[in-house]
Amino acid sequence: MGRVLFGSLSLCLVLLVTTSIQAAVVREFPPLEQFQRLENPNQRVVPLADEVNYRLPNETIPVEYDITLTTNVHTGDTHFTGVVGITVSVLTSTPNIVVHARQLENFTVTAQQLNVENAELHTLQTSYEAEREFLTLSKDGLTFAADTTWLVTINYEGNLRTDNGGFYLSTYETDEGETKYLATTQFESTDARHAFPCYDEPSKRANFTITIKHDPSYNAISNMPVNEATSSSGVTSFQKTVNMPSYLVAFIVSQFVYTEGEFNQLTQRVYSREGTLGDQEWALTNGMLVEKRLSDYFGVPFQLPKLDQAGIPDFAAGAMENWGLATYREEYLLYNSENSTINTQTNIATVEAHEDAHMWFGDLVAIEWWSYLWLKEGFATLFENLAVDLAYPEWDIFQTFHAGSYQSALVYDASATARPMSYFIQKPSEIALLYDSVSYAKAGSVLNMWRHAITNKVFQRGLHNYLVDNKYTAANPTKLFEGIAKAAVEENYAVPATIAEMMGSWTDQGGVPVLTVTRNYENGSFTIRQDTYTNDKDYTNDKLWYVPVNYADASNPDFRNTEATEYLLKQREITVNAGLDNANWLLLNKKQVFYYRVNYDETNWQLLIDFLLARPHKIAPENRAQLINDLYRFATSGRTSHSTLLQLLTYLPKEDQYSPWSAANTVITLINRYLSGDASYSNFQFYVSHLVSDQFDKFGVQDLSGEQHLVKYTRNILINIACLAGVESCLSETTAKLEALVDQGTVIEPNLQSQVYCNGLKKADDRVYNFVFNKLINSSDQAERRLLISSLGCSQSTTQLEKFLNTSIDDSLRGQESITVLSAVYSRGEVGLLAAIDFLDKNWETYGELNSGFGGVNPLYSDILGISAYAVSSDQQQALQNLVEKVKDSEYVPTTLQTSVDANFKANNDWLTANKEPLVSWMTGFRTGGSSALSASLLATVLCFLAAKLF
């Protein structure tokens, strides 16, 4: 039978050969700003000699803190007082002790040497340097001698902040309409110094004893359990912490309520505001199970006597891994079994797993400095998925990882100036910039790559070694590499180079490789070449990586074993003598676990397309998604023809899995943004309708109980694509569901609300729109509010959008919500984009005054940049340029605004120049049936189908 198959597939190849079309420029949305330095960051981990050093002097280190804070937050009063006693060990003789402080005042300081009888109590002078936030403590004639220990006591005052950073004020309303106040913390990365003077660097670990004085009607929680012996009414003292960095300290003064459970010999609680007690169960249950899975995987138990999770009404970050008291936005902690969506449930599971993973990576083992932020955030990103996969294997959560974090990392890394994972920084403003796709998504993807390449067994043991060998210290990447290398020896696992060389090639240089596979169809071998992938196909550099490789082919379509079978050992090119039949397709990177893109010769692409059209489910869904994502990037950067991409997508009527449809949704949405105003737009809709109709009919617009987890995600994508394509049944069914809600009160299934609201509001009258608008205003569920904000931006009525846009500045929304309104509007098409520009034209000064939260970019600047990425026509660009002219000299935007906007305009124009004509031409041919390439493709499909039947 092999011969019959060989002949049939050879005929398929002849029929399906297509010619390449012009090169193109890829454009991602929204714009991703890369970080650049004049020097090579790979060669620097310490400041240059002539640079100001923002690191604390190393003459002294903290041993222990005793902190007492007094607050009257129950009245809304922001003033607080504090006393901190720092036990200081002197390493090198010095006349000064230097600590950090931010926005604190009225210091009085004393110092007394310990372990000395009748030691004098010295009153110290203070001086403050605002730029580095150094509080210097000294006394004329006093030297702190080496190898001595001192108790430094600082009295001070401060005010609760209102930007969700440091020690800050939050509020909420009870069901009775009463405003309640609370004080809470967010210290990462440099805000512990706002609550108390301290050595605010991650490597300067110490023990903390915390006491909070508050109104007796309030309660206080912190990292450790309450010390009942030293607490009383209105005074809550906590047990001494283990040795830990200052940024992980946390405390909350509130009237929160909680539920409690115990599992794996660990007590856990979930705290949140009054009225939400019934929404805590999922977070509590999930938290207990995830902690068990993590402690088992690491072989290292959780180190504290309790673990709390708290939902905060005002929270700028998504969540924070304070050791023993993790904090969250409410939408990432509270789940209502009747009204919440599968997306909310999944978010809670993964975000909670992310923070729990930090209890080991970042807490138990800290990072030496923020230059190695990836060393904790990369692991948390990996384990937010792996821990959930271990807890709920039926969810198949790694499909969402590959569709989300993995793909976002690849897009972000496709720049010639992409920064490395380990990256030199000093200032707090520089530290803030490292919280990006590289530290999270790329680092998680790279770590996951090595987990598969060297086997999970070796990787798991390596992490155990790293945690045990470095617990209660601060580590750097070398320590990680040593732990994994040790595991390889322990497991008798041979590696082709040192772990430090292999993994270091990914951590110490930016960018991502593309592997170009060229097959020799005469002898069955194939050549793999690695180059740096950028959006410019003509860009070259000398970067090389240690690249793990594995592959499947038509004769052995087994995707289960993802261990590396070949390596490019920092080589440009290798040849693999695989003995492949020339009629067999070849596919590298099984299950898309390795971090790179893969391009093939034209013949192999066609073999893959033929097989997808006939038997797509023989290839792993992650790889089907990979083919779609990679081909879009290759086609729009001139590496492959557009017809190859568009032909491959024609297999989608047989696709029923989440990750391939997520990839297809990305491609379709990107193309739609450019073609939506084109005269031939109906041909694009016809093509997309052909791709989606069969599966849309199969999945429907009804949420069914008992479905596999990702089915609900897939249905939502199909609804969005079908409605975008103008599929009549999609438009009519979503509109009918929304009208039934408005007219009869028929509840929309939670998992369909986003799709029904958005698509139903596109042509809704004011009565329907106002109904949804009022749901937003009256809702106290943060996850529902986020969904409604996103949906209200779908309207195509300028009047309705004007009403919605005004909520960003009229106090209708919480501060963290206000800055999300514009993007919900301008990203939904030309009507919304022009409405957003008009709104900013009239209100730019008021909008510029909005609080973006601690460390955030001014929303006026970020939204103008966002709009510029979506402005694809000359009219749209001119309207935005008029706004830029008005605001570019204001205090709200940097001087680089015009340059950044121009760069986005150029990228959009270049994309249209390179991609519009070939895409429109092919899709027009698809609709009319007049394209020779299309006719060949259809004929080939029939013949391939017959060949498969014969086989």
C-alpha positions, 0 to 999 in steps of 0.5 A: 500500500505504501506505493499507492499512497506514494503515487497519490501524494506525489500527484497531490504535490504536482497539483498544489504547487503555488508561486510566492508573492511579494514580501510583507511586513507583519504588524501586531496589535497593540504596539509593543515597545522594546527596551533599548540601552546603548551598551550591550545588556548581556555584558552588564550585571553591575553599574558602570564606574561613572553611573550613580549607584541606586543600590544600598551600601553593603556596610550593614544588613538587616537582621530583624524588624519590629514594626508597629503601625497605628491607623484610623482607616475606619474613618477614612483618615489616611494619616498613619504613624509608625515605629520600626526597630531594625536590628542591624549587623555591621559588616564593614566599619561605617559612619552611616546607616543607609535605608530606604524611605518613600513619602515618610516624614517627621523622623526621630531616630535612636541607635543602641549597640546590642550585646554590650552592657550599659550601651549608650542610646544615641540620637541620630541625625537624618538626611534624605536624598529624594532621587535614590530615596536614601535615608541616611542615619548618622551622628558626629563622632559615632562610627558603627564598627565592623562585626557589631550589632545595633538596634536602630529605632525610627519613629515616623509618619505617613499617609495612606496612598490612593494609587494602589501602591505601598500602604494604601487606602481602598473603599467599597460600598456595602449592600446597604450603600454604606462606604467602608474603608480599608488599608492594604499593601502592595510592596513589590517591587520598591514600595515597602519603604512607603510603609516603614523605612527598610532595606528595600532590596530583595536579597536583604532578607530579615525576620519581621514582627508586626503590630497594628493598632486599629479601631476595635471594630476592624481586624488585621491580618498579615503574613503570619498568624496572630500572636494571641498572647500579645494582642488585645482589643484594637491591637493585633500582633503577629508571630515573627516571620521567617527570614524574607525580603521586605517586598513580601511583607503584607498587612490588611486592616479591614472588616473582611470576612473569611472562609477557612479550610485545612488540607495537606496539614495547612490551614488556608483562608480566603478573605474578602469584603462583606457580602461576598462570603458565598463567592469564596468557596472555589478559591479556597478549594482550588487553593488547597488543591494547588498548594498540595500539587506544588508541594508534592512536585517540588518535594518541599513543603510550604514553609509557613503555618498558614496561607491566606488569600485576600480579594481587594476592591482596588488593586492595580496588579492582578495579584501579589505573592506576599508570603502567607497573605497573597492579595488579588483583584476581586475578579481573580478570587471571587466566583459565583457558581450561578453567575460567573463564567468558565473564564473567571473560574479558570482565571482564579485557578491559574492566578492563584496557582501563579501566586502559590508558585511564588511561595517557593520561587521568589519567597522561599528562594528570592532573587538577588536583584530585579535584573533576574525578575524572570527567575521568579516570574517565569516559574510562576508563569509555568506553574500557573499552568502546570499546577492547574494541569496537575490538579485538573488534567481534564482541562487540558490547560496547556492549550490555553498556555500555548494560545496565550503566553507562548504566542504573546512571547513570540510576537514580543520577541520578534524585534531586533532590539528584544531584551534578554531575560537577564537584564541590567537595571537599577532605578525603580523606574527601570525595574517597573519596565521589566514586568513585561512579556519577557519576564513572564511569558517568554521565561515561562515558555523557555523553562517549559521548553527545558522541562520537556527537552531534558525530561520532566523527571530531570527538570523536577529534581533540578528544581527540588535541588535549587529550592533546597540548596538556596532556601531562605537566601537570594539566588541568581540563574547560575544557582538554578543551572547548578541545581538542574545540572546536579539533577542530570548527574543524579538521574544519570541523564546525559546532556550534550553540553553544560546546563549553564551553556544550554539554558544561558544561551536563552537567558543572556541574549534577547530574541527568538530563533526561527528554524528553517527546515529543508528536506532532501527528498532523494535521501530522506534527510533534512537540514535545520538552520537557525537564524534570529526571527524578526519581523524583517526577513532580511535582518541578520545577526550572529546570535546562536542558541542551544536549540532542542529539536524533536519531530514527527512525520507521517510514518510515525505521527506520535506526539506523546514523547516531547524529549529532545532527540536532536540539538543545534549546539550553538550551530548554525545548521545541522543535518538529520539523516532521518530516512524519510519517505519523500511522500511523508510530511515532516513536523518539528517541535511536537506539541509546540513545547520548544520556544521557536518558529519553524519554516519548511520548504514549499513541498513540505508545507504542501504535504502538511496542508494536504494531510490537514485537509484529509486527517487533521486530528492525527496532528496534535492540536498545539501543532495545528495551532503552531502551523497557523500562527507561524504561517501568518507571521511567515506570510506577512513577513515575506517568508512564504506565500500568502496562498500557503496560509490561506490554503492551510486555513481551509482545513478549519471546517474539520477543526474542533479544538481550542488552540487551533481556533484561537490561532485562527481567530488571531489571524482572522481578527488581524486581517479584519482590522486592515480589510474591514473598510475595503471594497472587497470586504465581502469576499473576506467575509465569504472566505471566513464564513466558509471556514467557520460555518460548519463548526459554528453549527456544530457548537451552536449558541447554547451552553451545555452542562457537562462539556469538556472545559475547553469546549466552552472557550472554543464555542465563544471563539466560533461565535465571534468569528461567525458573527464577524463573517456575517453568518446570519444565524449567528447574528440573529441568535445572539441578538435574540438572546440579548432581546430576550434578556431585556424584554422577558428577563431570560437570563443569558448563560454566563459563558455566553454573555460576552459574545451575546452582549458584544454581537447583540449590541452592534446594532442595538437600539438605545433601549437595549444599550441602556439596559446593558449600560445600567447593568454595568453601573449597578453591578458589584461583581468585578468580573462581570463589570469587566465583561460589560465594559468590554461589551459596551465598546462593541456598539456601532452607534456614535451616540451610545459610545459617547455616553460610554466613553464619558464614564471614564471621567465622570466617576461612574467606574472604579479607578482601575476600570476607567482606564480600560474604557477607551481600548474597549471602544477603539479596538472594535472598528472605525466607528469606535476608533473615531469616537475615541479620538473625538472624545479625547479631542474634547476631554484630553486634559481631564483624561490625562489626570486619571490615575493609572495606578502605581508605576503606570503609564499616563492613560492619555499616552497609552491610549493614543499609542493604542489608537495609532496601532489601529488607525489603518486608513488615511482619514483615521490617521489624520484624525489622530494626528490632529489630536497628537498636535494638540497634546504632544507638548503637554505634561501628560505625554513624553516627547517621543509621542509623535515618533511612536505614533509615526512608527505605528502609522508606517507599520500599518501602511507597510502592512497594507502595501505588502499584504492587502493585494495578495490577500484580497486577490486570493480571497476574491478567487476563492469566492468566484472560483476563478483562481487557478490556484484555488481550482488546483487546490480543490482538485488536489483535495479531492484526489488526496481524499481518494488517496486516503480512502485507498490507503 
